Amino acid sequence: MKSPKSSATDAKTTKRDQPPGPVCPLQNAAANNIRQVIDDQGKLTGDLPEPDIAPEKLLHMYETMVMVRAIDDRGWILQRSGRIEFWIPHCGLEAVHNGATLAYEDDDWIVMGYRHPGVMLLRGVPLVQLFAQFFGRDGDPFKGRRLPTLMGDRRYNIVPTTTQVGSYLPHTCGMAMAAKIKGDATNFMVMFGDGSSSRGEFHSALNFAGVHKPPVVFICENNGWAISTPQSTQTASATYAEKGDAYGVRNLVVDGNDALAVYSVVKEARDMGHDEGATLIEAVTYRMGYHTSSDNPDLYREQADVDVWVPWDPLTRLRKYLERRKLWNKKKEDALWTRCKAEISAAIKAAEAMDFPTPATMFDDTYEEQTWLLQEQKAHLLADIAELERREGQK
Ligand SMILES: Cc1ncc(C[n+]2csc(CCOP(=O)(O)OP(=O)(O)O)c2C)c(N)n1
């Protein structure tokens, strides 16, 4: 993708050729070079053809997207009522990670971000494990060491994210390059936010990808904000995708609220990865909620900016498309929401009933065999705890 020609007047116009005032860029997808399959009514009006996805697979994706939204609704309430410590909302971002995950095979590797529970669910991770992670209980493979929603599981070929934004992009290139050298057909996908594009690791990773052509799809989830930093102060480029041009990496912009479009472009990029190398995909979407439960977006954005995205809700659009194809109806929709809410309630009950990990577990998993230093520290900690408990018992 080429940058628009610059002129003196360009500086005065907004990034994606929009008139003044809030307008959802997805509304003018063609003019904005945003690849799209369906419009806000679920009609096939975009430039991309309708992808060939088996109906049961399509429905599974939609049902997972609804589950992901229901998880976000409940997670927020759990945090606000003091039952979990922290929440990173993902409302409005369901199409990017679910569409992209569906485009990959189960033995491919996904390096995920922190707003992507659908990656776990589509790979078959049980819902209760997600809630065990949110509650920091011992059913969490990370033994409660990470912030809620910082998920992953190597048993499902999902690499957990780090909160150092963008720091994991070079590692993804390394993993993919190792697979390529070994002659392994595995493919790799990495997800990150627009804020990562200002980190050095983003540029190192893209440079490596351009030169060595590892089978990686970089998915830049452009949700409009990096906490309170908007696109206009994050970059002077017209798009995040075109940064790939500088490194010789194929790139494109996709409608990130159109799960079908995301699936199509990611599938194509995945399938060409071993022959052509990496692709950088900018998925244009919007963070409808707070950055995290510690944020207050009223301090830096207008409600009108948020409202223009409402008709482009990824769930509504896909539901309308499914209804047009007679694969879905109101009765199924109501039953799905009832089922999701009930499954979430059951998972919460089961996760909250789990024990907390014991302090001794904090020394596990750093090394395959615990070093003498860690063993010594662990022994000290356990002795201190035992002494405290003995004193408490004397009171
Ligand atoms: C290297 C680094 N710098 C700063 C932060 C603090 N921080 C946490 S999230 C965040 C914004 C990230 O924005 P973006 O990459 O667009 O992802 P989003 O949260 O919008 O999904 C920042 C700056 C961090 N975690 N890591």
The ligand as an SDF file (V2000), in Angstrom:
LIG
                    3D

 26 27  0  0  0  0  0  0  0  0999 V2000
    6.8270   -0.8560   26.8080 C   0  0  0  0  0  0  0  0  0  0  0  0
    5.6190   -0.3540   27.5200 C   0  0  0  0  0  0  0  0  0  0  0  0
    5.3810    0.9630   27.6180 N   0  0  0  0  0  0  0  0  0  0  0  0
    4.2780    1.4040   28.2470 C   0  0  0  0  0  0  0  0  0  0  0  0
    3.3880    0.5300   28.7920 C   0  0  0  0  0  0  0  0  0  0  0  0
    2.1270    1.0320   29.5010 C   0  0  0  0  0  0  0  0  0  0  0  0
    0.9780    0.6640   28.6650 N   0  0  0  0  0  0  0  0  0  0  0  0
    0.1840   -0.3790   28.9700 C   0  0  0  0  0  0  0  0  0  0  0  0
   -0.9840   -0.6310   27.8370 S   0  0  0  0  0  0  0  0  0  0  0  0
   -0.4920    0.6940   26.9480 C   0  0  0  0  0  0  0  0  0  0  0  0
   -1.1970    1.0880   25.6820 C   0  0  0  0  0  0  0  0  0  0  0  0
   -1.0370    0.0930   24.6280 C   0  0  0  0  0  0  0  0  0  0  0  0
   -1.7780    0.5120   23.5350 O   0  0  0  0  0  0  0  0  0  0  0  0
   -1.9380   -0.3890   22.2710 P   0  0  0  0  0  0  0  0  0  0  0  0
   -0.6440   -1.0400   21.9480 O   0  0  0  0  0  0  0  0  0  0  0  0
   -2.5620    0.4130   21.2180 O   0  0  0  0  0  0  0  0  0  0  0  0
   -2.9030   -1.5520   22.7530 O   0  0  0  0  0  0  0  0  0  0  0  0
   -4.3440   -1.4520   23.4150 P   0  0  0  0  0  0  0  0  0  0  0  0
   -4.1290   -1.4070   24.9140 O   0  0  0  0  0  0  0  0  0  0  0  0
   -5.0200   -0.2460   22.8960 O   0  0  0  0  0  0  0  0  0  0  0  0
   -5.0310   -2.7170   23.0270 O   0  0  0  0  0  0  0  0  0  0  0  0
    0.6020    1.3060   27.5150 C   0  0  0  0  0  0  0  0  0  0  0  0
    1.2810    2.5030   26.9770 C   0  0  0  0  0  0  0  0  0  0  0  0
    3.6740   -0.8440   28.6760 C   0  0  0  0  0  0  0  0  0  0  0  0
    2.8540   -1.7630   29.1670 N   0  0  0  0  0  0  0  0  0  0  0  0
    4.7860   -1.2760   28.0100 N   0  0  0  0  0  0  0  0  0  0  0  0
  1  2  1  0
  2  3  1  0
  2 26  2  0
  3  4  2  0
  4  5  1  0
  5  6  1  0
  5 24  2  0
  6  7  1  0
  7  8  2  0
  7 22  1  0
  8  9  1  0
  9 10  1  0
 10 11  1  0
 10 22  2  0
 11 12  1  0
 12 13  1  0
 13 14  1  0
 14 15  2  0
 14 16  1  0
 14 17  1  0
 17 18  1  0
 18 19  2  0
 18 20  1  0
 18 21  1  0
 22 23  1  0
 24 25  1  0
 24 26  1  0
M  CHG  1   7   1
M  END
$$$$
